[in-house]
Amino acid sequence: MPQQVQDLEEKWGVFWCKNCEIPILAETCPLCNKKAKHISGDRRPVSPTERHMLEHLLQQPLPTFLFARHNIFYFGEGALLRLTLKDGRLGVAQDWLHKLNDISPDVFTEQYRLTQWNRCLSANANTIANLEQEAINFVEKAAGSYPDRARFVSFSGGKDSALVAVLVNKALGPTPLLFSDTTIEYPSTYAYITKFTEYLGVKVFWQKPQQPFLALCEVLDPPSRIMRWCCTVCKSQPINTFYNTLDCQVLNFDGIRRSESSRRAQYPRVYQVPKYAREVTARPILNWPTFAVWAYIQANGLPSNALYDLGFSRVGCMYCPSNDGYNEYLTRLYFPDSYSKWNQYLLDWAVREGKPDPENYVKCGYWKARNVRRGKIYVVERTESCVTKREYSYEFSRPLTEDVVEFLRPFGKIRMFAINGKTCFTVGNQNPFLISGIIGDTEISISFAVQGKDEELIKRRVERQIEKYLNCVGCGGCLGVCPVGAISITQRRFAINDGKCTRCGKCTTRTYIERGCVAIGYRGSQRAIKRIGDKE
């Protein structure tokens, strides 16, 4: 690994050369050879369009060579402005405004911005080249480690995935992109995907969830920062559906970076993501700061999403609960119709939920911070029909449908047969256990041949599958759990391909998805089995 890349990993962030008045990615400035100051945090450049918007807000000019992190804007090594947001209105902390009075008039010109950017790119050229080469070497090594896997680049329409696409194509040649259209992307993102794929000359596989985001909100409630079912259902499910059409496993390159969050700071560089059982993920720019990404884009003239010019720091889903107040303000400013649609939906939902002050609840963003309230509606009662024979019975409040059989397939071969005009089924065989029931009837039973150490585990997993049957909304969040792609959703109905299923049991556990099922994990009320000791 080049020394500059290693140093960058050891001392996180960006440095400021006070002599040259530019940010650099090394402790010593390559232009003047003077020691630079480490500045806390990661920073993005402020575009002329965003700056003009802020100047209109302030009714006064701003320096042209600005950087930002969250709601703080920097000129030089120090903070210049702090934005505030109250009642949906953007403002500036008044106690910071005096700093504008002490700045030289020269820095307000466009020529100053261009000059500084040229110096900045010149100073960071070697570090960027080293970062690029290290990332290309990493991509080649990852591809060599998984030679039999199909290769893709996860593409979101953002700067990071665009950079990774460029690096992977330099390392491996034309590599297709995978775009998961959550149905709530910004219009600019759709336009950018077309532009970028033409620029790079690669194919994009454009995938959509089986149900649009707002339809899923009706059955799962709006997501929050804690209840993030949207990522599993709207992003992962379309990709897993696509993977299930392939006859091989996948090596996927994504643009996740450690500086994005404390959680991502712990991510490994090569990883088997639980939501994608058929995928190994490799992260070429995991150690790149935001500034390094933008410096590379500027130096190489890569096209970027127009949202960044408007001031958006992230260009993911329009209604993402992780969007900060500034992103929301920009959405309302530039995409008023889309913003109003979502805001009205949240208001109507808050009214249905009985919130005391729905308008304030939505305006203050309380919906983003809520946790799931897991209420249970008991619709199945478990009894021990014969303790000596180790039999358990589950009495349903409504007749069984054929769908229940699909949820029981992981436990063994299904045998369907008719008795007195009724369709009966069994799962497995009498040794070690047998599950049986009648379609249209209201009872399922499970019997164990002999007492074994796995009896309680099997019983819990069978009950989990029964509760998944009771609560399934056809979201497809569970598709990625299966390592052989046996699970599918067709017209919102769950199914398991018996020819593919290996009975590995992964889909019956709670390991890979919250509580084993998106609907059970995130719905406010769940249909459940009443066990001995449970209260109404």
C-alpha positions in Angstrom: 0.0 0.0 0.0 1.4 3.5 -0.9 2.6 5.4 2.2 0.2 8.3 1.5 -2.8 5.9 1.5 -1.6 4.2 4.7 -1.1 7.6 6.4 -4.6 8.6 5.3 -6.1 5.5 7.0 -4.1 6.1 10.2 -5.1 9.8 10.6 -8.6 10.2 9.5 -9.9 13.3 7.7 -8.6 16.2 5.7 -5.7 18.7 6.3 -5.6 22.4 5.7 -2.5 24.2 4.3 -2.7 27.7 5.8 0.0 29.0 3.5 -1.7 27.8 0.2 -5.2 28.1 1.6 -6.3 24.7 0.3 -7.4 21.3 1.7 -5.0 18.5 1.2 -4.9 14.8 1.9 -1.4 14.8 3.5 0.2 16.2 6.6 2.8 18.1 4.6 1.6 20.3 1.7 3.2 19.2 -1.6 3.2 22.7 -3.0 5.0 24.6 -0.2 6.4 21.7 1.9 4.9 23.2 5.1 3.1 21.2 7.7 -0.7 21.3 7.4 -3.3 21.3 10.1 -5.6 18.4 10.6 -9.2 19.7 10.4 -11.9 17.7 12.1 -14.5 15.9 10.1 -15.0 15.3 6.4 -15.9 18.0 4.0 -17.6 18.5 0.6 -17.2 21.4 -1.9 -20.0 23.9 -2.1 -21.1 24.5 -5.7 -21.8 28.0 -7.2 -25.5 27.1 -7.4 -25.7 26.2 -3.7 -23.6 29.3 -2.8 -26.0 31.6 -4.8 -28.9 30.1 -2.9 -27.3 30.9 0.4 -26.3 34.4 -0.8 -30.0 35.0 -1.6 -30.9 33.8 1.9 -28.4 36.0 3.5 -28.7 38.9 1.1 -24.9 39.2 1.0 -22.1 37.6 -1.0 -20.1 34.6 0.3 -16.5 33.5 -0.4 -16.4 31.4 -3.5 -14.1 28.6 -2.3 -16.4 27.1 0.4 -16.7 23.6 1.9 -19.5 22.1 4.0 -20.1 19.3 6.5 -23.7 18.8 7.6 -25.1 22.2 8.4 -21.8 24.0 8.9 -20.0 25.8 6.0 -16.2 26.4 6.1 -13.9 29.0 4.7 -10.3 28.2 5.2 -9.6 26.1 8.2 -12.5 27.4 10.3 -16.3 27.4 10.3 -17.9 30.4 8.7 -21.7 29.7 8.8 -24.0 27.5 10.7 -27.4 26.9 9.2 -30.5 26.6 11.4 -33.8 25.1 10.5 -36.9 26.1 12.5 -40.5 25.4 11.5 -39.3 24.4 8.1 -37.5 27.7 7.5 -33.8 27.9 6.8 -31.7 30.5 8.6 -28.2 31.3 9.8 -27.0 31.4 13.4 -26.8 35.2 14.0 -23.8 35.0 16.3 -21.7 33.7 13.3 -22.5 36.4 10.8 -19.8 38.8 12.0 -17.2 36.5 10.5 -18.1 37.7 7.1 -16.8 41.2 7.9 -13.2 40.1 8.3 -12.7 38.5 4.9 -10.7 40.0 2.0 -12.8 41.1 -1.0 -10.5 39.0 -3.3 -12.1 35.7 -2.1 -15.6 36.6 -3.4 -14.6 36.3 -7.1 -15.1 33.4 -9.4 -11.5 33.6 -10.4 -10.4 33.0 -6.8 -12.5 29.8 -6.7 -11.0 28.5 -10.0 -7.5 29.3 -9.0 -7.8 27.6 -5.6 -9.4 24.5 -7.1 -6.5 24.2 -9.6 -4.0 24.5 -6.8 -5.9 22.0 -4.8 -6.0 19.4 -7.5 -2.3 20.0 -8.2 -1.4 19.5 -4.5 -3.5 16.3 -4.2 -2.6 14.8 -7.6 -0.1 12.2 -6.2 -2.3 11.2 -3.3 -5.3 10.8 -5.6 -3.2 8.7 -8.0 -2.1 6.5 -5.2 -5.6 6.1 -3.9 -6.7 5.2 -7.4 -4.0 2.6 -7.9 -4.6 1.0 -4.5 -8.3 0.7 -5.3 -7.6 -0.8 -8.7 -5.2 -3.3 -7.1 -7.9 -4.2 -4.6 -10.5 -4.7 -7.3 -8.2 -7.0 -9.3 -7.4 -9.0 -6.1 -11.0 -9.4 -5.2 -11.9 -10.5 -8.7 -9.0 -13.0 -8.6 -10.3 -14.4 -5.3 -13.8 -15.1 -6.7 -13.1 -15.9 -10.4 -16.3 -17.9 -11.0 -18.7 -15.2 -9.8 -20.6 -12.7 -12.0 -19.4 -9.2 -11.4 -21.5 -6.1 -10.9 -21.3 -2.6 -9.5 -24.0 -1.4 -7.2 -25.1 2.0 -8.6 -27.3 4.4 -6.7 -26.8 7.5 -8.8 -24.5 9.1 -6.3 -20.9 10.1 -6.4 -19.4 7.2 -4.5 -21.0 4.5 -6.7 -20.1 6.4 -9.8 -16.4 6.6 -8.7 -16.4 2.8 -8.0 -17.9 2.1 -11.4 -15.0 4.0 -13.0 -12.4 2.2 -10.9 -13.9 -1.2 -11.5 -14.0 -0.6 -15.2 -10.4 0.5 -15.2 -9.4 -2.6 -13.4 -11.6 -5.3 -15.0 -13.0 -3.7 -18.2 -16.7 -3.2 -18.9 -18.6 -4.2 -15.8 -22.4 -3.8 -15.7 -24.2 -1.7 -13.1 -27.0 -2.7 -10.8 -29.6 0.0 -10.0 -32.4 -0.7 -7.5 -35.1 1.8 -8.2 -36.9 2.3 -4.9 -39.7 4.2 -6.7 -38.9 7.3 -4.6 -35.7 8.4 -6.3 -35.2 12.1 -7.3 -36.0 12.9 -11.0 -32.4 14.1 -11.4 -31.1 10.7 -10.4 -33.0 9.0 -13.2 -31.6 11.4 -15.7 -28.1 11.0 -14.4 -28.2 7.2 -14.7 -28.8 7.5 -18.4 -26.1 10.1 -18.8 -23.5 8.2 -16.7 -24.1 4.8 -18.4 -23.6 6.5 -21.8 -20.4 8.1 -20.5 -19.0 4.9 -19.2 -20.3 2.7 -22.0 -21.7 0.0 -19.8 -25.0 -1.8 -19.3 -27.3 -1.1 -16.3 -29.7 -3.6 -14.9 -32.6 -1.5 -13.7 -34.6 -3.3 -11.0 -37.8 -2.3 -9.1 -39.6 -3.7 -6.1 -42.8 -5.6 -6.7 -44.7 -3.1 -4.7 -44.1 0.7 -4.8 -42.9 2.4 -1.6 -46.1 4.1 -0.7 -48.1 0.9 -1.1 -45.7 -0.8 1.3 -46.2 2.1 3.8 -49.9 1.2 3.9 -49.1 -2.3 5.3 -45.8 -1.7 7.1 -46.3 2.0 8.2 -43.7 4.6 7.1 -40.1 3.7 7.9 -38.0 5.4 10.6 -34.3 5.6 11.3 -34.9 2.6 13.6 -37.5 0.7 11.5 -35.6 0.8 8.2 -37.6 -1.9 6.4 -37.4 0.2 3.3 -33.7 -0.7 2.6 -34.5 -4.5 2.8 -37.7 -4.3 0.8 -37.1 -1.5 -1.8 -33.4 -2.0 -2.3 -32.4 -5.5 -1.5 -35.5 -7.3 -2.7 -35.2 -6.2 -6.4 -31.5 -7.1 -6.4 -32.1 -10.5 -4.9 -34.9 -11.1 -7.4 -32.4 -10.4 -10.2 -29.7 -12.6 -8.6 -32.2 -15.5 -8.5 -32.3 -15.4 -12.3 -28.5 -16.0 -12.5 -27.0 -19.5 -12.6 -24.0 -18.4 -10.5 -23.0 -16.5 -7.4 -22.1 -12.7 -7.4 -19.2 -10.5 -6.6 -20.5 -7.0 -6.2 -18.6 -3.8 -5.8 -20.2 -0.9 -3.8 -19.3 2.6 -2.8 -19.7 2.5 1.0 -17.2 4.5 2.9 -16.2 4.5 6.5 -16.3 8.3 7.0 -20.1 8.3 6.2 -21.1 7.1 9.7 -19.8 5.5 12.9 -21.6 2.3 12.0 -19.9 2.1 8.5 -16.6 2.9 10.1 -16.7 -0.7 11.4 -17.4 -2.3 8.1 -14.9 -4.8 6.6 -13.7 -4.3 3.1 -14.8 -7.7 1.8 -18.0 -9.1 3.3 -20.9 -11.5 3.0 -23.9 -9.2 3.6 -26.7 -11.2 5.4 -29.4 -9.7 3.1 -27.6 -11.0 0.0 -26.9 -14.7 0.5 -25.6 -15.1 -3.1 -23.3 -12.1 -3.0 -19.9 -11.2 -1.7 -19.5 -7.5 -1.4 -16.2 -5.7 -2.0 -15.6 -2.0 -1.2 -12.8 -0.3 -3.2 -13.2 3.2 -1.6 -14.0 2.2 1.9 -11.1 4.3 3.3 -11.6 7.4 1.0 -12.7 10.7 2.7 -15.5 12.6 1.0 -13.0 15.3 -0.1 -10.9 12.7 -1.9 -13.9 11.5 -3.8 -14.7 15.0 -5.0 -11.1 15.7 -5.8 -11.0 12.6 -8.0 -14.2 13.6 -9.8 -13.0 17.1 -10.4 -9.6 16.0 -11.6 -11.0 13.5 -14.0 -14.0 15.4 -15.2 -16.5 12.7 -14.2 -20.2 13.7 -14.7 -22.0 13.9 -11.3 -25.7 14.0 -10.3 -27.2 17.5 -10.6 -28.5 17.2 -7.1 -25.0 17.9 -5.7 -24.9 21.2 -7.5 -28.1 22.2 -5.7 -26.5 21.4 -2.3 -27.7 17.9 -1.5 -25.0 16.0 0.4 -26.7 12.6 -0.3 -28.8 11.6 -3.3 -30.6 8.5 -2.0 -34.3 8.1 -1.6 -36.3 11.3 -1.6 -38.3 10.3 1.5 -35.5 8.6 3.5 -35.9 9.0 7.3 -32.1 9.5 7.5 -32.3 12.7 5.4 -31.3 15.7 7.5 -33.2 19.0 7.8 -31.1 20.7 5.1 -31.8 17.9 2.6 -35.5 18.2 3.4 -35.4 22.0 2.9 -33.8 21.5 -0.5 -36.3 18.9 -1.5 -39.1 21.3 -0.6 -37.4 24.1 -2.5 -36.6 22.2 -5.7 -39.2 19.4 -5.8 -42.3 20.9 -4.1 -44.8 18.6 -5.6 -43.0 15.4 -4.5 -42.4 17.0 -1.1 -46.1 17.9 -0.6 -47.2 14.4 -1.6 -45.1 12.8 1.1 -45.9 15.4 3.7 -49.6 14.9 3.1 -49.2 11.2 3.3 -47.4 11.5 6.7 -50.1 13.9 8.0 -52.9 11.5 7.0 -51.0 8.6 8.6 -50.4 10.6 11.8 -54.2 11.3 12.0 -55.0 7.6 11.6 -52.5 6.8 14.3 -54.2 9.2 16.7 -51.3 11.5 17.2 -52.4 14.5 19.4 -50.9 17.1 17.1 -50.3 15.5 13.7 -49.0 18.6 12.0 -46.4 19.2 14.7 -45.5 15.5 14.8 -44.7 15.5 11.1 -43.1 19.0 11.0 -40.7 18.2 13.8 -39.7 14.9 12.2 -40.8 12.7 15.2 -42.0 10.1 12.7 -38.3 9.5 11.9 -37.3 8.6 15.4 -40.1 6.3 16.5 -39.7 2.6 17.3 -42.1 -0.2 16.5 -44.9 -0.9 19.0 -45.3 -4.7 18.8 -48.9 -5.5 19.6 -50.0 -9.0 19.2 -53.3 -10.4 17.9 -53.6 -14.0 18.9 -55.2 -16.0 16.0 -53.6 -19.4 16.7 -53.7 -21.4 19.9 -51.1 -24.0 20.7 -51.9 -27.1 22.7 -50.1 -30.2 23.6 -52.5 -32.8 22.3 -50.6 -35.8 23.5 -47.5 -35.3 25.7 -46.6 -39.0 25.7 -46.4 -39.1 21.9 -44.9 -35.7 21.7 -47.6 -34.1 19.6 -48.5 -30.4 19.4 -51.6 -28.9 17.8 -52.1 -25.4 16.5 -55.7 -24.3 16.2 -56.3 -21.4 13.8 -59.1 -18.9 13.9 -59.6 -19.1 10.2 -59.3 -21.9 7.6 -55.8 -22.7 6.2 -55.0 -21.7 2.7 -52.6 -23.4 0.3 -50.0 -20.7 1.0 -49.2 -22.3 4.4 -47.6 -25.2 2.6 -45.0 -22.9 1.0 -43.8 -21.7 4.5 -43.4 -25.3 5.7 -41.3 -26.6 2.7 -38.0 -25.9 4.4 -38.8 -28.8 6.9 -39.0 -31.5 4.3 -40.8 -32.9 1.2 -44.4 -32.0 0.9 -46.9 -34.7 0.2 -50.4 -33.6 -0.9 -53.3 -36.1 -1.1 -57.1 -36.2 -0.9 -59.3 -37.8 1.8 -63.1 -37.5 1.5 -62.8 -34.6 -0.9 -60.4 -32.6 1.3 -56.8 -31.7 0.4 -54.4 -33.0 3.1 -50.7 -32.4 3.4 -47.8 -33.8 5.3 -44.3 -32.4 5.7 -41.3 -34.6 6.4 -41.7 -38.1 7.7 -42.4 -39.6 11.1 -38.7 -39.8 11.9 -37.7 -37.4 13.4 -41.0 -35.4 13.0 -44.1 -35.0 10.9 -46.2 -31.9 10.2 -49.7 -32.4 9.0 -52.8 -30.5 8.2 -55.8 -30.1 5.9 -56.4 -27.1 3.5 -59.6 -25.4 4.5 -59.5 -26.8 8.0 -58.2 -24.9 11.1 -55.6 -27.2 12.5 -51.9 -28.1 12.0 -50.2 -30.7 14.1 -46.5 -31.6 14.6 -45.4 -34.9 16.1 -42.0 -36.1 17.1 -41.0 -39.8 16.9 -38.6 -39.7 19.8 -37.4 -37.0 22.2 -34.3 -35.3 20.8 -32.2 -32.4 21.6 -33.4 -30.5 18.5 -37.1 -30.9 19.3 -37.5 -27.4 20.9 -35.5 -25.8 18.2 -37.6 -27.4 15.4 -40.8 -26.5 17.2 -39.7 -22.8 17.5 -38.8 -22.7 13.8 -42.1 -24.3 12.7 -44.0 -21.7 14.8 -41.9 -18.9 13.3 -42.9 -20.1 9.8 -46.6 -20.3 10.9 -46.4 -16.7 12.1 -44.7 -15.6 8.9 -47.6 -17.2 7.0 -50.0 -15.3 9.2 -48.3 -11.9 8.6 -46.8 -12.1 5.1 -47.5 -9.0 3.0 -45.5 -10.2 0.0 -42.8 -7.6 0.4 -39.9 -9.9 -0.7 -37.6 -8.9 2.1 -36.7 -12.6 2.7 -35.6 -13.4 -0.8 -31.9 -12.7 -0.1 -31.7 -15.1 2.8 -31.8 -18.2 0.6 -28.3 -19.1 -0.8 -29.7 -21.0 -3.8 -32.5 -18.6 -4.7 -35.4 -20.9 -4.0 -37.6 -18.2 -2.5 -39.8 -16.1 -4.8 -42.7 -13.7 -4.6 -45.3 -13.7 -7.3 -48.3 -11.3 -7.1 -47.5 -10.8 -3.4 -47.6 -14.6 -2.7 -44.6 -16.3 -1.1 -43.3 -19.5 -2.7 -40.4 -21.9 -2.4 -39.0 -23.8 -5.4 -38.9 -27.4 -4.1 -36.4 -28.3 -6.8 -33.9 -25.7 -5.6 -34.5 -25.9 -1.8 -31.8 -27.7 0.1 -33.5 -27.6 3.5 -30.6 -25.7 4.9 -33.1 -23.9 7.3 -31.6 -20.4 7.0 -35.0 -18.9 6.0 -36.5 -20.3 9.3 -34.1 -18.5 11.6 -34.0 -14.9 13.0 -30.3 -14.5 12.0 -30.6 -12.7 8.7 -33.7 -10.4 9.1 -35.2 -8.6 12.1 -37.3 -11.3 13.9 -37.0 -13.5 10.8 -39.6 -11.5 8.7 -39.9 -7.8 7.7 -43.7 -7.8 8.5 -43.2 -9.4 11.9 -40.2 -7.2 12.7 -41.7 -3.8 11.8 -45.6 -4.0 11.7 -47.3 -2.4 14.7 -49.6 -5.3 15.2 -48.8 -8.9 14.4 -51.0 -12.0 14.2 -49.4 -14.5 16.6 -49.6 -17.9 18.2 -50.9 -18.0 21.7 -48.8 -20.2 23.9 -49.3 -21.4 27.4 -48.8 -18.4 29.7 -49.4 -15.7 27.1 -52.0 -13.1 28.1 -54.5 -11.5 25.8 
